[in-house]
Amino acid sequence: MDARQSEKIFKALESFRIELPSWGFANTGTRFGKFIQPAAATTTEEKFADAGQVHLLTGVCPTVALHVLWDCPDGVRSADDIKKFADRYGVLPGSINPNLFQDQEYKFGSFGNPDRAIRQRALRHTKDSIEIARRLHSRDISLWFADGSNYPGTANIRLRKQWFTEVLKESHTALSPGQRLLVEYKPFEPAFYHTDVADWGMSLLLSRAAGPQAKVLVDTGHHYAAQNIEQIVAWLLSENMLGGFHFNDRRYADDDLTLGSIDPYQVFRIFHEIHYFEWENGNRADIAYMVDQSHNLKGKIEETIQTVTMAQQLFAKSALVDHEELSHSQNRCNLVGAESLLQDAFNTDVRPAIQEWCDSKGLPRDPLKAFLGSGYLERITKERAARNSQNVSSYA
């Protein structure tokens, strides 16, 4: 690797930050149950402590996403406690995630529920979440909906679209200047016949209808097999509607696997589209990079560190593409030359340059090894094992 490439990598790493999910440190599982880990976080404070450890070792995870129902048990009043946790553990509250799918009232939907009283309940919860974000100085409110139906003819799809538009518009009026609504989409699960916000086009239309502070959130697991996610990214960038990502990996559908464990080249291609867009426009894209994974079998902190370091590597690799040469090759229809630019960048071993960057920041060269040797895992396992043993659940 020459000096010019190292400089590109250093510049890319200086700007790269990725948000951790609080729920990634707690006991989570599948629809059929969950396997308990003795070191899993059992409180919001423990989630902040674990996120703080990841940031301490990687230097690129300064914020932690919060789920209102799980992390703010007292609603808006929880904001004061969260501020204390942030000060104590060195990570700030990040995106705020309302819970519009777990309560019994949402059996037939939230924003798309035929019962106006339930739609209003969902709206109040969303506005409360916006207020929590305001008090915590968090910019993004991330909305994911389980709304949909399982059987043909059981829901008025057009009317539900209208209800979604109305409630999103009303939610948008509660935003402060600078805050954003990020509208996520998912093609199926738990709704299997139709999902109210099933793809990026639906999210785009609803976001535009909501107002100028609403953008699309792309979860890399929320697509059909073989779908070209980087094309979606390119279109959203061109429309100035890409707000953020929930990064994970999948083999089949929403598998919530460690980033890059199945298809690292796909994540590289996504990052490449963003770098290429920024080169063409001369400005950084305002995109929130976030992790959303269910760490059910691997150790939670270990898998989080794996994801963060893989994200750094793929972001750095994608920064190596020669955009000027790529543009020339594309314009000349030089297919082999253009494709080779991407392949060569992807096949470059960027780890030595990342290690040098870590040295310059006083960070460990191997964050996972440093964590495993720190004694932190042994300590929290001892402290939390008894509480976690009481948290066993099953599907039936």
C-alpha positions as CSV (number, residue, x, y, z in Angstrom):
1,M,0.0,0.0,0.0
2,D,1.4,3.4,-1.0
3,A,1.3,6.7,0.9
4,R,-1.6,8.0,-1.2
5,Q,-3.7,5.0,-0.3
6,S,-2.8,5.3,3.4
7,E,-3.8,8.9,3.3
8,K,-7.2,8.0,1.8
9,I,-7.8,5.5,4.5
10,F,-6.8,7.8,7.3
11,K,-9.2,10.5,5.9
12,A,-12.0,8.0,5.7
13,L,-11.5,6.7,9.2
14,E,-11.4,10.2,10.7
15,S,-15.0,10.7,9.5
16,F,-16.5,7.3,10.1
17,R,-18.7,6.8,13.1
18,I,-21.2,4.0,13.8
19,E,-24.0,3.9,16.4
20,L,-24.5,0.9,18.6
21,P,-28.0,-0.5,19.6
22,S,-28.7,-0.8,23.3
23,W,-30.7,-3.9,22.6
24,G,-27.7,-5.6,21.1
25,F,-26.2,-6.0,24.6
26,A,-29.4,-7.5,26.2
27,N,-30.8,-11.0,25.9
28,T,-32.7,-11.1,22.6
29,G,-33.7,-14.0,20.4
30,T,-36.0,-15.4,17.8
31,R,-39.7,-15.7,17.6
32,F,-39.3,-19.2,19.1
33,G,-37.5,-18.0,22.3
34,K,-34.0,-16.9,23.3
35,F,-30.9,-18.3,24.8
36,I,-29.7,-16.5,27.9
37,Q,-26.2,-15.3,28.2
38,P,-24.8,-14.7,31.7
39,A,-23.0,-11.5,30.7
40,A,-25.9,-9.9,29.0
41,A,-27.0,-6.4,30.1
42,T,-30.1,-6.4,32.3
43,T,-30.5,-2.6,32.8
44,T,-30.2,0.5,30.7
45,E,-27.1,1.4,32.7
46,E,-25.4,-1.9,31.9
47,K,-26.2,-1.3,28.2
48,F,-24.4,2.0,28.4
49,A,-21.5,0.4,30.3
50,D,-21.1,-2.2,27.6
51,A,-21.4,0.3,24.7
52,G,-18.8,2.4,26.5
53,Q,-16.4,-0.5,26.5
54,V,-16.8,-0.9,22.7
55,H,-16.3,2.8,22.1
56,L,-13.2,2.8,24.4
57,L,-11.6,0.1,22.4
58,T,-12.6,1.2,18.8
59,G,-13.0,5.0,19.1
60,V,-15.7,5.1,16.5
61,C,-19.0,4.4,18.5
62,P,-19.7,7.6,20.4
63,T,-23.5,7.1,20.6
64,V,-26.0,4.3,21.6
65,A,-29.4,4.0,20.1
66,L,-32.2,3.7,22.7
67,H,-35.5,1.8,22.5
68,V,-38.1,3.8,24.5
69,L,-40.1,0.9,25.9
70,W,-37.0,-1.0,26.9
71,D,-34.6,1.8,27.9
72,C,-36.9,4.5,29.2
73,P,-39.2,2.8,31.7
74,D,-40.4,6.1,33.0
75,G,-40.9,7.7,29.6
76,V,-39.8,11.3,29.4
77,R,-38.8,11.3,33.0
78,S,-36.1,8.7,32.2
79,A,-34.1,11.3,30.3
80,D,-32.3,12.5,33.5
81,D,-31.1,9.0,34.3
82,I,-29.9,8.5,30.8
83,K,-27.9,11.7,30.9
84,K,-26.1,10.4,34.0
85,F,-25.3,7.1,32.3
86,A,-23.9,9.0,29.3
87,D,-21.6,11.0,31.5
88,R,-20.5,7.9,33.5
89,Y,-19.7,5.7,30.6
90,G,-18.5,8.0,27.9
91,V,-21.2,7.4,25.2
92,L,-24.0,9.7,24.3
93,P,-27.7,8.8,23.6
94,G,-28.2,8.4,19.9
95,S,-31.3,7.7,17.9
96,I,-34.5,7.2,19.8
97,N,-36.7,4.2,18.8
98,P,-40.4,4.3,19.7
99,N,-42.0,0.9,20.2
100,L,-45.1,0.6,18.1
101,F,-45.3,-3.2,17.8
102,Q,-45.1,-4.9,21.2
103,D,-48.1,-3.8,23.2
104,Q,-51.3,-5.8,23.0
105,E,-53.2,-2.8,21.5
106,Y,-51.0,-3.0,18.4
107,K,-52.2,-6.5,17.5
108,F,-53.9,-5.1,14.3
109,G,-51.4,-2.2,13.8
110,S,-50.3,1.1,15.1
111,F,-50.3,4.0,12.6
112,G,-52.4,1.7,10.3
113,N,-54.8,0.4,12.9
114,P,-58.6,0.7,12.0
115,D,-59.3,2.0,15.5
116,R,-58.7,5.7,15.6
117,A,-58.1,5.6,19.4
118,I,-55.2,3.2,18.9
119,R,-53.7,5.4,16.1
120,Q,-53.9,8.3,18.5
121,R,-52.2,6.2,21.2
122,A,-49.4,5.4,18.8
123,L,-49.1,9.1,17.9
124,R,-48.8,10.1,21.6
125,H,-46.1,7.6,22.1
126,T,-44.2,8.9,19.0
127,K,-44.5,12.5,20.3
128,D,-43.3,11.4,23.7
129,S,-40.3,9.8,22.0
130,I,-39.6,13.0,20.1
131,E,-39.7,14.8,23.4
132,I,-37.2,12.3,24.9
133,A,-35.0,12.9,21.9
134,R,-35.2,16.7,22.5
135,R,-34.3,16.4,26.1
136,L,-31.3,14.1,25.3
137,H,-30.2,16.3,22.3
138,S,-30.7,13.4,20.0
139,R,-31.4,14.2,16.4
140,D,-33.0,11.1,15.0
141,I,-36.3,9.3,15.8
142,S,-36.2,6.0,14.1
143,L,-39.6,4.5,13.2
144,W,-40.2,0.8,12.3
145,F,-43.6,-0.6,12.0
146,A,-44.9,-4.2,12.2
147,D,-48.2,-3.1,10.7
148,G,-49.7,-5.2,8.0
149,S,-52.0,-8.2,7.4
150,N,-51.7,-11.9,7.0
151,Y,-54.6,-12.8,4.8
152,P,-56.1,-11.3,1.6
153,G,-59.1,-9.1,2.0
154,T,-58.7,-8.5,5.7
155,A,-57.3,-5.0,5.5
156,N,-58.0,-1.9,3.4
157,I,-54.5,-1.2,2.1
158,R,-55.3,2.2,0.6
159,L,-57.1,3.4,3.7
160,R,-54.2,2.2,5.9
161,K,-51.8,4.2,3.6
162,Q,-54.0,7.3,4.3
163,W,-53.8,6.7,8.0
164,F,-50.1,6.3,7.9
165,T,-49.7,9.6,6.0
166,E,-51.9,11.4,8.5
167,V,-50.2,10.2,11.6
168,L,-46.7,10.7,10.1
169,K,-47.6,14.3,9.2
170,E,-48.8,14.9,12.8
171,S,-45.6,13.4,14.2
172,H,-43.5,15.6,12.0
173,T,-45.2,18.7,13.4
174,A,-43.7,17.8,16.8
175,L,-40.1,17.9,15.6
176,S,-37.7,20.6,16.6
177,P,-35.4,22.2,14.0
178,G,-32.6,19.8,13.2
179,Q,-34.5,16.7,14.3
180,R,-35.4,14.0,11.8
181,L,-37.9,11.2,11.4
182,L,-36.2,8.1,9.9
183,V,-38.9,5.8,8.3
184,E,-37.7,2.2,8.0
185,Y,-39.3,-0.4,5.7
186,K,-39.5,-4.2,5.7
187,P,-41.0,-6.5,3.1
188,F,-42.4,-9.1,5.5
189,E,-42.5,-10.4,9.1
190,P,-44.4,-10.3,11.2
191,A,-47.0,-9.5,8.6
192,F,-46.9,-12.0,5.7
193,Y,-49.6,-11.0,3.2
194,H,-49.0,-7.3,3.1
195,T,-46.8,-4.9,5.1
196,D,-47.8,-1.3,5.3
197,V,-44.2,0.0,4.7
198,A,-42.8,-2.8,2.6
199,D,-40.1,-1.2,0.5
200,W,-37.9,1.9,-0.1
201,G,-40.4,3.4,-2.5
202,M,-43.2,3.3,0.1
203,S,-40.9,4.7,2.7
204,L,-39.9,7.5,0.3
205,L,-43.4,8.5,-0.5
206,L,-44.5,8.4,3.2
207,S,-41.4,10.4,4.2
208,R,-42.1,13.1,1.6
209,A,-45.7,13.3,2.7
210,A,-44.7,13.6,6.3
211,G,-42.5,16.6,5.7
212,P,-39.0,17.9,4.9
213,Q,-37.4,16.5,8.1
214,A,-38.4,12.9,7.3
215,K,-35.9,10.6,5.5
216,V,-35.7,6.9,4.6
217,L,-33.8,4.4,6.8
218,V,-32.3,1.3,5.1
219,D,-31.9,-1.9,7.1
220,T,-29.6,-4.2,5.1
221,G,-31.5,-7.2,6.3
222,H,-34.9,-5.9,5.2
223,H,-34.8,-6.9,1.5
224,Y,-35.7,-9.9,-0.6
225,A,-32.9,-12.3,-1.5
226,A,-30.6,-11.0,-4.3
227,Q,-32.1,-7.4,-4.2
228,N,-29.6,-4.8,-5.3
229,I,-29.4,-2.7,-2.1
230,E,-26.6,-0.4,-3.5
231,Q,-28.9,0.6,-6.3
232,I,-31.6,1.6,-3.7
233,V,-28.9,3.6,-1.9
234,A,-27.9,5.3,-5.2
235,W,-31.5,6.3,-5.9
236,L,-32.1,7.6,-2.4
237,L,-28.9,9.6,-2.5
238,S,-29.9,11.2,-5.8
239,E,-33.3,12.1,-4.3
240,N,-31.7,13.5,-1.1
241,M,-33.8,11.1,0.9
242,L,-31.2,8.7,2.5
243,G,-31.3,9.3,6.2
244,G,-29.5,6.3,7.7
245,F,-28.7,2.6,7.9
246,H,-29.3,-0.2,10.2
247,F,-26.4,-2.5,9.4
248,N,-26.4,-6.3,9.8
249,D,-26.0,-9.3,7.5
250,R,-28.3,-12.0,6.3
251,R,-28.3,-15.3,4.5
252,Y,-32.0,-15.6,3.9
253,A,-34.0,-12.6,5.2
254,D,-33.8,-10.5,8.4
255,D,-31.2,-12.8,10.0
256,D,-29.5,-10.0,12.1
257,L,-26.1,-11.6,11.6
258,T,-22.7,-10.0,12.2
259,L,-21.9,-7.4,9.6
260,G,-19.9,-8.8,6.7
261,S,-20.2,-12.4,8.0
262,I,-22.1,-13.5,4.8
263,D,-21.5,-10.9,2.1
264,P,-18.9,-8.3,2.9
265,Y,-18.7,-7.3,-0.8
266,Q,-22.3,-6.0,-0.6
267,V,-21.5,-3.7,2.3
268,F,-18.4,-2.6,0.4
269,R,-20.6,-1.8,-2.6
270,I,-23.0,0.2,-0.5
271,F,-20.2,2.3,1.0
272,H,-18.7,2.7,-2.5
273,E,-21.9,4.3,-3.8
274,I,-21.8,6.8,-0.9
275,H,-18.2,7.7,-1.5
276,Y,-18.8,8.0,-5.2
277,F,-21.8,10.3,-4.6
278,E,-19.7,12.4,-2.2
279,W,-16.9,12.7,-4.8
280,E,-19.3,13.8,-7.5
281,N,-21.0,16.4,-5.3
282,G,-18.0,17.6,-3.3
283,N,-19.9,17.3,0.0
284,R,-20.3,14.6,2.7
285,A,-23.7,12.9,2.7
286,D,-25.6,13.4,5.9
287,I,-26.1,9.7,6.8
288,A,-26.5,8.0,10.2
289,Y,-24.6,4.7,10.3
290,M,-26.2,2.4,12.9
291,V,-25.9,-1.2,13.9
292,D,-29.1,-3.3,14.4
293,Q,-28.3,-6.9,15.2
294,S,-29.7,-9.7,17.4
295,H,-26.7,-11.2,19.2
296,N,-28.3,-14.5,20.2
297,L,-25.5,-17.0,20.0
298,K,-22.2,-15.1,19.9
299,G,-21.1,-13.1,22.9
300,K,-22.8,-9.7,22.6
301,I,-19.8,-7.4,23.1
302,E,-17.5,-9.6,21.1
303,E,-19.9,-9.7,18.1
304,T,-20.4,-5.9,18.4
305,I,-16.7,-5.4,18.2
306,Q,-16.5,-7.7,15.2
307,T,-19.2,-5.7,13.4
308,V,-17.5,-2.4,14.2
309,T,-14.0,-3.5,13.0
310,M,-15.5,-5.0,9.9
311,A,-17.4,-1.8,9.1
312,Q,-14.2,0.1,9.5
313,Q,-12.4,-2.2,7.1
314,L,-15.1,-2.1,4.4
315,F,-15.5,1.7,4.7
316,A,-11.7,2.1,4.3
317,K,-11.6,-0.3,1.3
318,S,-14.4,1.6,-0.4
319,A,-12.5,4.8,0.0
320,L,-9.6,3.4,-2.1
321,V,-11.6,3.4,-5.4
322,D,-10.2,5.9,-7.8
323,H,-13.4,7.9,-8.6
324,E,-11.9,9.9,-11.4
325,E,-10.7,6.8,-13.2
326,L,-13.9,5.0,-12.5
327,S,-15.9,7.9,-14.1
328,H,-13.7,7.8,-17.2
329,S,-14.1,4.0,-17.5
330,Q,-17.8,4.2,-17.1
331,N,-18.1,6.9,-19.7
332,R,-16.0,4.9,-22.2
333,C,-18.0,1.7,-21.4
334,N,-14.7,0.1,-20.2
335,L,-16.5,-2.6,-18.3
336,V,-13.5,-4.6,-17.2
337,G,-11.5,-1.6,-16.2
338,A,-14.4,-0.1,-14.1
339,E,-15.2,-3.4,-12.4
340,S,-11.5,-4.0,-11.7
341,L,-11.3,-0.7,-9.8
342,L,-13.8,-1.9,-7.3
343,Q,-12.4,-5.4,-7.1
344,D,-8.8,-4.2,-6.5
345,A,-10.0,-1.8,-3.7
346,F,-12.0,-4.6,-2.1
347,N,-9.0,-7.0,-2.2
348,T,-6.6,-4.5,-0.6
349,D,-5.6,-5.5,2.9
350,V,-6.4,-2.3,4.8
351,R,-5.7,-3.7,8.2
352,P,-2.1,-2.3,8.5
353,A,-3.3,1.2,7.7
354,I,-6.1,0.9,10.2
355,Q,-3.6,-0.3,12.9
356,E,-1.5,2.8,12.2
357,W,-4.6,4.9,12.6
358,C,-5.4,3.2,15.9
359,D,-1.8,3.9,17.0
360,S,-2.3,7.6,16.2
361,K,-5.4,7.6,18.5
362,G,-3.9,5.6,21.3
363,L,-6.3,2.8,20.6
364,P,-5.5,-1.0,20.6
365,R,-4.6,-2.4,17.3
366,D,-6.8,-5.4,17.9
367,P,-9.9,-4.3,19.8
368,L,-11.3,-7.8,20.2
369,K,-8.1,-9.2,21.6
370,A,-7.8,-6.2,24.0
371,F,-11.4,-6.7,25.2
372,L,-10.9,-10.4,25.8
373,G,-7.7,-9.6,27.8
374,S,-9.3,-6.8,29.8
375,G,-11.1,-8.8,32.4
376,Y,-14.3,-6.9,31.7
377,L,-16.2,-9.9,30.5
378,E,-15.3,-12.0,33.5
379,R,-16.4,-9.2,35.8
380,I,-19.8,-8.6,34.3
381,T,-20.4,-12.3,34.0
382,K,-19.9,-12.7,37.7
383,E,-22.1,-9.6,38.4
384,R,-25.0,-10.4,36.1
385,A,-25.2,-14.2,35.9
386,A,-27.7,-14.6,38.8
387,R,-30.0,-12.0,37.4
388,N,-29.8,-13.5,33.9
389,S,-30.5,-17.0,35.1
390,Q,-34.0,-15.7,36.2
391,N,-34.7,-14.4,32.8
392,V,-35.3,-17.7,30.9
393,S,-38.1,-17.7,28.5
394,S,-39.6,-20.1,25.9
395,Y,-41.8,-19.9,22.9
396,A,-44.8,-21.6,24.5
